[in-house]
């Protein structure tokens, strides 16, 4: 990744979408990067069989203070069988931030560089 300002986000659960269909979940994820150049690593993932043969995904990530929609490509080899598996990396694409109104003392899980 290139230098400069960017964003680091992390959370417990994220949804994986393909087209208009929810096809999986990721657990304990960490996103680092910029709009159109980011990397997400998750400790665990589960993908439904419909994902076999496709790597294009849209993520819905709950980062406490808002929802981040991230369009990307699954970068690592993966299994799409409905079972939980360790570690996946997704890289992308466009980011769209939907901020929530929340008291500052509750805001967490976000770091701006």
N, CA, C and O atoms as a GROMACS GRO file, in nm:
protein
  452
    1UNK      N    1   0.084  -0.117   0.000
    1UNK     CA    2   0.000   0.000   0.000
    1UNK      C    3   0.088   0.124   0.000
    1UNK      O    4   0.199   0.123   0.054
    2UNK      N    5   0.038   0.227  -0.060
    2UNK     CA    6   0.117   0.350  -0.068
    2UNK      C    7   0.106   0.430   0.060
    2UNK      O    8   0.015   0.407   0.140
    3UNK      N    9   0.198   0.523   0.081
    3UNK     CA   10   0.198   0.606   0.201
    3UNK      C   11   0.090   0.712   0.195
    3UNK      O   12   0.022   0.727   0.094
    4UNK      N   13   0.075   0.786   0.304
    4UNK     CA   14  -0.026   0.891   0.311
    4UNK      C   15  -0.135   0.855   0.408
    4UNK      O   16  -0.123   0.761   0.486
    5UNK      N   17  -0.243   0.933   0.402
    5UNK     CA   18  -0.352   0.907   0.497
    5UNK      C   19  -0.442   0.796   0.444
    5UNK      O   20  -0.453   0.774   0.323
    6UNK      N   21  -0.504   0.729   0.535
    6UNK     CA   22  -0.592   0.619   0.500
    6UNK      C   23  -0.679   0.587   0.619
    6UNK      O   24  -0.702   0.672   0.705
    7UNK      N   25  -0.726   0.466   0.624
    7UNK     CA   26  -0.814   0.426   0.733
    7UNK      C   27  -0.779   0.284   0.777
    7UNK      O   28  -0.739   0.200   0.696
    8UNK      N   29  -0.797   0.260   0.906
    8UNK     CA   30  -0.788   0.127   0.963
    8UNK      C   31  -0.917   0.103   1.038
    8UNK      O   32  -0.957   0.184   1.122
    9UNK      N   33  -0.981  -0.007   1.008
    9UNK     CA   34  -1.106  -0.044   1.075
    9UNK      C   35  -1.097  -0.190   1.115
    9UNK      O   36  -1.027  -0.268   1.051
   10UNK      N   37  -1.168  -0.225   1.220
   10UNK     CA   38  -1.175  -0.364   1.260
   10UNK      C   39  -1.310  -0.390   1.323
   10UNK      O   40  -1.376  -0.298   1.371
   11UNK      N   41  -1.350  -0.515   1.323
   11UNK     CA   42  -1.478  -0.551   1.381
   11UNK      C   43  -1.490  -0.700   1.400
   11UNK      O   44  -1.400  -0.777   1.366
   12UNK      N   45  -1.603  -0.739   1.456
   12UNK     CA   46  -1.626  -0.880   1.488
   12UNK      C   47  -1.690  -0.958   1.374
   12UNK      O   48  -1.646  -1.069   1.342
   13UNK      N   49  -1.794  -0.902   1.312
   13UNK     CA   50  -1.870  -0.976   1.210
   13UNK      C   51  -1.891  -0.887   1.088
   13UNK      O   52  -1.918  -0.767   1.100
   14UNK      N   53  -1.879  -0.947   0.972
   14UNK     CA   54  -1.910  -0.878   0.846
   14UNK      C   55  -1.989  -0.972   0.757
   14UNK      O   56  -1.972  -1.094   0.764
   15UNK      N   57  -2.074  -0.915   0.673
   15UNK     CA   58  -2.152  -0.994   0.579
   15UNK      C   59  -2.084  -0.993   0.443
   15UNK      O   60  -2.025  -0.893   0.402
   16UNK      N   61  -2.092  -1.106   0.373
   16UNK     CA   62  -2.039  -1.119   0.238
   16UNK      C   63  -2.158  -1.132   0.144
   16UNK      O   64  -2.245  -1.217   0.162
   17UNK      N   65  -2.162  -1.046   0.041
   17UNK     CA   66  -2.270  -1.045  -0.057
   17UNK      C   67  -2.212  -1.069  -0.196
   17UNK      O   68  -2.101  -1.027  -0.227
   18UNK      N   69  -2.289  -1.138  -0.279
   18UNK     CA   70  -2.257  -1.156  -0.420
   18UNK      C   71  -2.382  -1.114  -0.497
   18UNK      O   72  -2.485  -1.180  -0.488
   19UNK      N   73  -2.371  -1.005  -0.572
   19UNK     CA   74  -2.490  -0.950  -0.636
   19UNK      C   75  -2.585  -0.902  -0.527
   19UNK      O   76  -2.545  -0.828  -0.438
   20UNK      N   77  -2.710  -0.944  -0.533
   20UNK     CA   78  -2.810  -0.904  -0.434
   20UNK      C   79  -2.835  -1.012  -0.330
   20UNK      O   80  -2.936  -1.008  -0.260
   21UNK      N   81  -2.745  -1.109  -0.319
   21UNK     CA   82  -2.765  -1.222  -0.229
   21UNK      C   83  -2.655  -1.230  -0.124
   21UNK      O   84  -2.536  -1.224  -0.156
   22UNK      N   85  -2.696  -1.243   0.002
   22UNK     CA   86  -2.599  -1.264   0.109
   22UNK      C   87  -2.549  -1.408   0.099
   22UNK      O   88  -2.627  -1.502   0.102
   23UNK      N   89  -2.416  -1.422   0.087
   23UNK     CA   90  -2.358  -1.555   0.062
   23UNK      C   91  -2.261  -1.600   0.170
   23UNK      O   92  -2.202  -1.707   0.158
   24UNK      N   93  -2.242  -1.520   0.275
   24UNK     CA   94  -2.150  -1.563   0.378
   24UNK      C   95  -2.124  -1.461   0.486
   24UNK      O   96  -2.183  -1.353   0.488
   25UNK      N   97  -2.035  -1.499   0.577
   25UNK     CA   98  -1.996  -1.416   0.691
   25UNK      C   99  -1.844  -1.422   0.708
   25UNK      O  100  -1.780  -1.519   0.670
   26UNK      N  101  -1.789  -1.315   0.766
   26UNK     CA  102  -1.650  -1.315   0.809
   26UNK      C  103  -1.647  -1.278   0.957
   26UNK      O  104  -1.732  -1.203   1.004
   27UNK      N  105  -1.550  -1.331   1.029
   27UNK     CA  106  -1.536  -1.303   1.172
   27UNK      C  107  -1.399  -1.244   1.201
   27UNK      O  108  -1.299  -1.279   1.138
   28UNK      N  109  -1.397  -1.152   1.299
   28UNK     CA  110  -1.274  -1.086   1.345
   28UNK      C  111  -1.193  -1.035   1.227
   28UNK      O  112  -1.086  -1.087   1.195
   29UNK      N  113  -1.246  -0.930   1.164
   29UNK     CA  114  -1.185  -0.874   1.045
   29UNK      C  115  -1.108  -0.746   1.076
   29UNK      O  116  -1.133  -0.679   1.175
   30UNK      N  117  -1.013  -0.716   0.986
   30UNK     CA  118  -0.929  -0.597   0.996
   30UNK      C  119  -0.909  -0.541   0.855
   30UNK      O  120  -0.861  -0.612   0.767
   31UNK      N  121  -0.946  -0.415   0.834
   31UNK     CA  122  -0.933  -0.351   0.704
   31UNK      C  123  -0.833  -0.237   0.713
   31UNK      O  124  -0.836  -0.159   0.808
   32UNK      N  125  -0.745  -0.229   0.616
   32UNK     CA  126  -0.641  -0.126   0.612
   32UNK      C  127  -0.630  -0.075   0.469
   32UNK      O  128  -0.623  -0.155   0.376
   33UNK      N  129  -0.628   0.058   0.450
   33UNK     CA  130  -0.606   0.110   0.316
   33UNK      C  131  -0.678   0.239   0.286
   33UNK      O  132  -0.701   0.321   0.374
   34UNK      N  133  -0.713   0.255   0.160
   34UNK     CA  134  -0.775   0.374   0.104
   34UNK      C  135  -0.887   0.332   0.011
   34UNK      O  136  -0.898   0.215  -0.026
   35UNK      N  137  -0.970   0.430  -0.027
   35UNK     CA  138  -1.074   0.404  -0.126
   35UNK      C  139  -1.007   0.355  -0.254
   35UNK      O  140  -0.916   0.420  -0.306
   36UNK      N  141  -1.052   0.244  -0.305
   36UNK     CA  142  -1.003   0.177  -0.426
   36UNK      C  143  -0.870   0.104  -0.408
   36UNK      O  144  -0.819   0.045  -0.503
   37UNK      N  145  -0.813   0.107  -0.288
   37UNK     CA  146  -0.690   0.030  -0.262
   37UNK      C  147  -0.687  -0.009  -0.115
   37UNK      O  148  -0.623   0.058  -0.034
   38UNK      N  149  -0.755  -0.116  -0.081
   38UNK     CA  150  -0.762  -0.161   0.057
   38UNK      C  151  -0.742  -0.313   0.064
   38UNK      O  152  -0.751  -0.384  -0.036
   39UNK      N  153  -0.714  -0.358   0.186
   39UNK     CA  154  -0.696  -0.501   0.212
   39UNK      C  155  -0.771  -0.536   0.339
   39UNK      O  156  -0.761  -0.465   0.439
   40UNK      N  157  -0.846  -0.645   0.336
   40UNK     CA  158  -0.917  -0.694   0.453
   40UNK      C  159  -0.869  -0.836   0.482
   40UNK      O  160  -0.864  -0.920   0.392
   41UNK      N  161  -0.834  -0.860   0.607
   41UNK     CA  162  -0.801  -0.995   0.653
   41UNK      C  163  -0.902  -1.033   0.760
   41UNK      O  164  -0.932  -0.954   0.849
   42UNK      N  165  -0.955  -1.154   0.751
   42UNK     CA  166  -1.048  -1.204   0.851
   42UNK      C  167  -0.995  -1.336   0.906
   42UNK      O  168  -0.937  -1.416   0.833
   43UNK      N  169  -1.014  -1.356   1.036
   43UNK     CA  170  -0.965  -1.480   1.099
   43UNK      C  171  -1.043  -1.603   1.056
   43UNK      O  172  -0.987  -1.712   1.046
   44UNK      N  173  -1.174  -1.585   1.030
   44UNK     CA  174  -1.258  -1.698   0.990
   44UNK      C  175  -1.359  -1.651   0.887
   44UNK      O  176  -1.395  -1.533   0.882
   45UNK      N  177  -1.406  -1.744   0.804
   45UNK     CA  178  -1.508  -1.711   0.706
   45UNK      C  179  -1.596  -1.832   0.679
   45UNK      O  180  -1.558  -1.947   0.702
   46UNK      N  181  -1.716  -1.802   0.629
   46UNK     CA  182  -1.809  -1.906   0.584
   46UNK      C  183  -1.874  -1.855   0.456
   46UNK      O  184  -1.934  -1.747   0.455
   47UNK      N  185  -1.863  -1.931   0.347
   47UNK     CA  186  -1.923  -1.894   0.219
   47UNK      C  187  -2.014  -2.006   0.171
   47UNK      O  188  -1.981  -2.124   0.183
   48UNK      N  189  -2.127  -1.968   0.116
   48UNK     CA  190  -2.221  -2.066   0.061
   48UNK      C  191  -2.171  -2.115  -0.075
   48UNK      O  192  -2.090  -2.049  -0.140
   49UNK      N  193  -2.222  -2.230  -0.117
   49UNK     CA  194  -2.178  -2.294  -0.241
   49UNK      C  195  -2.199  -2.206  -0.364
   49UNK      O  196  -2.129  -2.224  -0.464
   50UNK      N  197  -2.293  -2.114  -0.359
   50UNK     CA  198  -2.319  -2.026  -0.473
   50UNK      C  199  -2.195  -1.946  -0.512
   50UNK      O  200  -2.187  -1.898  -0.625
   51UNK      N  201  -2.098  -1.932  -0.421
   51UNK     CA  202  -1.975  -1.856  -0.449
   51UNK      C  203  -1.873  -1.936  -0.529
   51UNK      O  204  -1.775  -1.878  -0.576
   52UNK      N  205  -1.892  -2.066  -0.546
   52UNK     CA  206  -1.796  -2.145  -0.626
   52UNK      C  207  -1.784  -2.086  -0.765
   52UNK      O  208  -1.885  -2.066  -0.834
   53UNK      N  209  -1.661  -2.059  -0.807
   53UNK     CA  210  -1.636  -2.005  -0.940
   53UNK      C  211  -1.637  -1.854  -0.949
   53UNK      O  212  -1.611  -1.799  -1.056
   54UNK      N  213  -1.665  -1.784  -0.839
   54UNK     CA  214  -1.666  -1.638  -0.841
   54UNK      C  215  -1.582  -1.584  -0.726
   54UNK      O  216  -1.579  -1.642  -0.618
   55UNK      N  217  -1.514  -1.473  -0.749
   55UNK     CA  218  -1.433  -1.408  -0.646
   55UNK      C  219  -1.483  -1.267  -0.614
   55UNK      O  220  -1.437  -1.206  -0.518
   56UNK      N  221  -1.577  -1.215  -0.694
   56UNK     CA  222  -1.628  -1.079  -0.674
   56UNK      C  223  -1.727  -1.076  -0.558
   56UNK      O  224  -1.822  -1.153  -0.555
   57UNK      N  225  -1.703  -0.985  -0.463
   57UNK     CA  226  -1.790  -0.975  -0.346
   57UNK      C  227  -1.815  -0.829  -0.309
   57UNK      O  228  -1.744  -0.738  -0.351
   58UNK      N  229  -1.918  -0.811  -0.230
   58UNK     CA  230  -1.948  -0.684  -0.165
   58UNK      C  231  -1.958  -0.715  -0.016
   58UNK      O  232  -2.034  -0.803   0.023
   59UNK      N  233  -1.883  -0.642   0.066
   59UNK     CA  234  -1.884  -0.664   0.210
   59UNK      C  235  -1.965  -0.556   0.279
   59UNK      O  236  -1.961  -0.440   0.239
   60UNK      N  237  -2.038  -0.594   0.381
   60UNK     CA  238  -2.108  -0.501   0.469
   60UNK      C  239  -2.045  -0.519   0.606
   60UNK      O  240  -2.067  -0.619   0.674
   61UNK      N  241  -1.964  -0.419   0.646
   61UNK     CA  242  -1.883  -0.430   0.767
   61UNK      C  243  -1.936  -0.336   0.875
   61UNK      O  244  -1.947  -0.216   0.852
   62UNK      N  245  -1.970  -0.390   0.990
   62UNK     CA  246  -2.017  -0.312   1.103
   62UNK      C  247  -1.897  -0.270   1.186
   62UNK      O  248  -1.835  -0.352   1.253
   63UNK      N  249  -1.865  -0.140   1.182
   63UNK     CA  250  -1.749  -0.087   1.255
   63UNK      C  251  -1.794   0.000   1.372
   63UNK      O  252  -1.728   0.099   1.404
   64UNK      N  253  -1.903  -0.035   1.435
   64UNK     CA  254  -1.963   0.032   1.551
   64UNK      C  255  -2.014   0.173   1.521
   64UNK      O  256  -2.131   0.201   1.546
   65UNK      N  257  -1.931   0.260   1.469
   65UNK     CA  258  -1.973   0.398   1.442
   65UNK      C  259  -2.039   0.411   1.305
   65UNK      O  260  -2.085   0.520   1.269
   66UNK      N  261  -2.043   0.304   1.230
   66UNK     CA  262  -2.105   0.308   1.098
   66UNK      C  263  -2.092   0.176   1.026
   66UNK      O  264  -2.030   0.082   1.075
   67UNK      N  265  -2.151   0.173   0.910
   67UNK     CA  266  -2.144   0.056   0.823
   67UNK      C  267  -2.060   0.093   0.702
   67UNK      O  268  -2.084   0.195   0.637
   68UNK      N  269  -1.961   0.010   0.673
   68UNK     CA  270  -1.877   0.030   0.556
   68UNK      C  271  -1.914  -0.074   0.453
   68UNK      O  272  -1.911  -0.194   0.480
   69UNK      N  273  -1.948  -0.027   0.333
   69UNK     CA  274  -1.973  -0.117   0.221
   69UNK      C  275  -1.847  -0.116   0.136
   69UNK      O  276  -1.802  -0.010   0.093
   70UNK      N  277  -1.790  -0.234   0.112
   70UNK     CA  278  -1.663  -0.246   0.042
   70UNK      C  279  -1.678  -0.346  -0.072
   70UNK      O  280  -1.719  -0.460  -0.051
   71UNK      N  281  -1.644  -0.303  -0.194
   71UNK     CA  282  -1.651  -0.389  -0.311
   71UNK      C  283  -1.510  -0.439  -0.341
   71UNK      O  284  -1.417  -0.359  -0.354
   72UNK      N  285  -1.495  -0.571  -0.353
   72UNK     CA  286  -1.361  -0.624  -0.375
   72UNK      C  287  -1.361  -0.763  -0.436
   72UNK      O  288  -1.462  -0.813  -0.485
   73UNK      N  289  -1.242  -0.823  -0.430
   73UNK     CA  290  -1.218  -0.955  -0.487
   73UNK      C  291  -1.152  -1.042  -0.381
   73UNK      O  292  -1.059  -0.999  -0.314
   74UNK      N  293  -1.199  -1.165  -0.367
   74UNK     CA  294  -1.134  -1.259  -0.276
   74UNK      C  295  -0.997  -1.291  -0.333
   74UNK      O  296  -0.984  -1.338  -0.446
   75UNK      N  297  -0.895  -1.264  -0.255
   75UNK     CA  298  -0.756  -1.273  -0.301
   75UNK      C  299  -0.693  -1.409  -0.273
   75UNK      O  300  -0.605  -1.453  -0.347
   76UNK      N  301  -0.738  -1.476  -0.169
   76UNK     CA  302  -0.681  -1.605  -0.131
   76UNK      C  303  -0.766  -1.720  -0.187
   76UNK      O  304  -0.880  -1.699  -0.228
   77UNK      N  305  -0.709  -1.839  -0.186
   77UNK     CA  306  -0.790  -1.957  -0.218
   77UNK      C  307  -0.895  -1.971  -0.109
   77UNK      O  308  -0.870  -1.938   0.006
   78UNK      N  309  -1.014  -2.020  -0.146
   78UNK     CA  310  -1.121  -2.033  -0.046
   78UNK      C  311  -1.208  -2.154  -0.077
   78UNK      O  312  -1.209  -2.206  -0.189
   79UNK      N  313  -1.280  -2.197   0.025
   79UNK     CA  314  -1.379  -2.304   0.011
   79UNK      C  315  -1.518  -2.243   0.030
   79UNK      O  316  -1.541  -2.166   0.122
   80UNK      N  317  -1.610  -2.278  -0.060
   80UNK     CA  318  -1.748  -2.231  -0.051
   80UNK      C  319  -1.837  -2.353  -0.032
   80UNK      O  320  -1.892  -2.407  -0.128
   81UNK      N  321  -1.851  -2.394   0.094
   81UNK     CA  322  -1.928  -2.514   0.124
   81UNK      C  323  -2.022  -2.497   0.243
   81UNK      O  324  -2.078  -2.595   0.293
   82UNK      N  325  -2.039  -2.373   0.289
   82UNK     CA  326  -2.128  -2.347   0.401
   82UNK      C  327  -2.069  -2.373   0.538
   82UNK      O  328  -2.136  -2.353   0.639
   83UNK      N  329  -1.943  -2.419   0.544
   83UNK     CA  330  -1.877  -2.447   0.671
   83UNK      C  331  -1.778  -2.334   0.704
   83UNK      O  332  -1.739  -2.257   0.616
   84UNK      N  333  -1.741  -2.325   0.832
   84UNK     CA  334  -1.643  -2.224   0.876
   84UNK      C  335  -1.502  -2.270   0.843
   84UNK      O  336  -1.467  -2.387   0.859
   85UNK      N  337  -1.420  -2.175   0.795
   85UNK     CA  338  -1.280  -2.202   0.760
   85UNK      C  339  -1.192  -2.089   0.814
   85UNK      O  340  -1.240  -1.978   0.835
   86UNK      N  341  -1.064  -2.118   0.838
   86UNK     CA  342  -0.973  -2.014   0.888
   86UNK      C  343  -0.920  -1.924   0.776
   86UNK      O  344  -0.891  -1.970   0.666
   87UNK      N  345  -0.909  -1.798   0.806
   87UNK     CA  346  -0.838  -1.697   0.728
   87UNK      C  347  -0.879  -1.679   0.582
   87UNK      O  348  -0.885  -1.775   0.505
   88UNK      N  349  -0.908  -1.555   0.549
   88UNK     CA  350  -0.937  -1.516   0.412
   88UNK      C  351  -0.888  -1.372   0.393
   88UNK      O  352  -0.891  -1.293   0.487
   89UNK      N  353  -0.843  -1.340   0.273
   89UNK     CA  354  -0.802  -1.203   0.240
   89UNK      C  355  -0.886  -1.156   0.121
   89UNK      O  356  -0.902  -1.228   0.023
   90UNK      N  357  -0.937  -1.035   0.133
   90UNK     CA  358  -1.016  -0.973   0.028
   90UNK      C  359  -0.953  -0.837   0.000
   90UNK      O  360  -0.920  -0.764   0.094
   91UNK      N  361  -0.936  -0.802  -0.128
   91UNK     CA  362  -0.877  -0.674  -0.164
   91UNK      C  363  -0.970  -0.602  -0.262
   91UNK      O  364  -1.043  -0.666  -0.337
   92UNK      N  365  -0.967  -0.471  -0.260
   92UNK     CA  366  -1.058  -0.399  -0.350
   92UNK      C  367  -1.024  -0.255  -0.355
   92UNK      O  368  -0.922  -0.201  -0.315
   93UNK      N  369  -1.116  -0.208  -0.405
   93UNK     CA  370  -1.231  -0.164  -0.474
   93UNK      C  371  -1.291  -0.048  -0.398
   93UNK      O  372  -1.230   0.005  -0.304
   94UNK      N  373  -1.408  -0.009  -0.438
   94UNK     CA  374  -1.480   0.108  -0.385
   94UNK      C  375  -1.521   0.088  -0.240
   94UNK      O  376  -1.558  -0.023  -0.199
   95UNK      N  377  -1.514   0.196  -0.160
   95UNK     CA  378  -1.561   0.199  -0.022
   95UNK      C  379  -1.673   0.302  -0.010
   95UNK      O  380  -1.664   0.410  -0.067
   96UNK      N  381  -1.778   0.268   0.065
   96UNK     CA  382  -1.888   0.361   0.088
   96UNK      C  383  -1.922   0.357   0.237
   96UNK      O  384  -1.962   0.252   0.288
   97UNK      N  385  -1.906   0.469   0.304
   97UNK     CA  386  -1.923   0.479   0.449
   97UNK      C  387  -2.060   0.533   0.483
   97UNK      O  388  -2.100   0.637   0.430
   98UNK      N  389  -2.134   0.463   0.570
   98UNK     CA  390  -2.264   0.509   0.619
   98UNK      C  391  -2.252   0.526   0.769
   98UNK      O  392  -2.255   0.429   0.845
   99UNK      N  393  -2.237   0.651   0.812
   99UNK     CA  394  -2.211   0.682   0.952
   99UNK      C  395  -2.338   0.672   1.036
   99UNK      O  396  -2.447   0.706   0.990
  100UNK      N  397  -2.322   0.625   1.159
  100UNK     CA  398  -2.431   0.618   1.256
  100UNK      C  399  -2.415   0.730   1.357
  100UNK      O  400  -2.303   0.769   1.390
  101UNK      N  401  -2.524   0.781   1.405
  101UNK     CA  402  -2.518   0.875   1.516
  101UNK      C  403  -2.498   0.795   1.644
  101UNK      O  404  -2.577   0.706   1.674
  102UNK      N  405  -2.390   0.826   1.718
  102UNK     CA  406  -2.358   0.751   1.839
  102UNK      C  407  -2.278   0.842   1.932
  102UNK      O  408  -2.194   0.919   1.885
  103UNK      N  409  -2.302   0.834   2.061
  103UNK     CA  410  -2.222   0.914   2.155
  103UNK      C  411  -2.074   0.880   2.141
  103UNK      O  412  -2.037   0.764   2.123
  104UNK      N  413  -1.989   0.982   2.151
  104UNK     CA  414  -1.844   0.967   2.131
  104UNK      C  415  -1.781   0.863   2.224
  104UNK      O  416  -1.690   0.792   2.182
  105UNK      N  417  -1.827   0.852   2.348
  105UNK     CA  418  -1.766   0.756   2.440
  105UNK      C  419  -1.789   0.611   2.399
  105UNK      O  420  -1.714   0.523   2.442
  106UNK      N  421  -1.891   0.585   2.316
  106UNK     CA  422  -1.918   0.449   2.269
  106UNK      C  423  -1.847   0.417   2.140
  106UNK      O  424  -1.836   0.301   2.102
  107UNK      N  425  -1.798   0.520   2.071
  107UNK     CA  426  -1.734   0.498   1.942
  107UNK      C  427  -1.601   0.424   1.964
  107UNK      O  428  -1.520   0.463   2.047
  108UNK      N  429  -1.582   0.320   1.890
  108UNK     CA  430  -1.459   0.241   1.899
  108UNK      C  431  -1.438   0.162   1.774
  108UNK      O  432  -1.527   0.154   1.689
  109UNK      N  433  -1.322   0.103   1.761
  109UNK     CA  434  -1.294   0.018   1.647
  109UNK      C  435  -1.252   0.096   1.523
  109UNK      O  436  -1.246   0.037   1.415
  110UNK      N  437  -1.224   0.227   1.536
  110UNK     CA  438  -1.185   0.307   1.420
  110UNK      C  439  -1.059   0.385   1.453
  110UNK      O  440  -1.048   0.443   1.560
  111UNK      N  441  -0.966   0.386   1.360
  111UNK     CA  442  -0.845   0.465   1.374
  111UNK      C  443  -0.815   0.532   1.241
  111UNK      O  444  -0.806   0.464   1.139
  112UNK      N  445  -0.799   0.662   1.242
  112UNK     CA  446  -0.761   0.734   1.120
  112UNK      C  447  -0.614   0.765   1.125
  112UNK      O  448  -0.562   0.806   1.229
  113UNK      N  449  -0.544   0.745   1.013
  113UNK     CA  450  -0.401   0.776   1.009
  113UNK      C  451  -0.381   0.908   0.940
  113UNK      O  452  -0.267   0.953   0.926
   0.00000   0.00000   0.00000
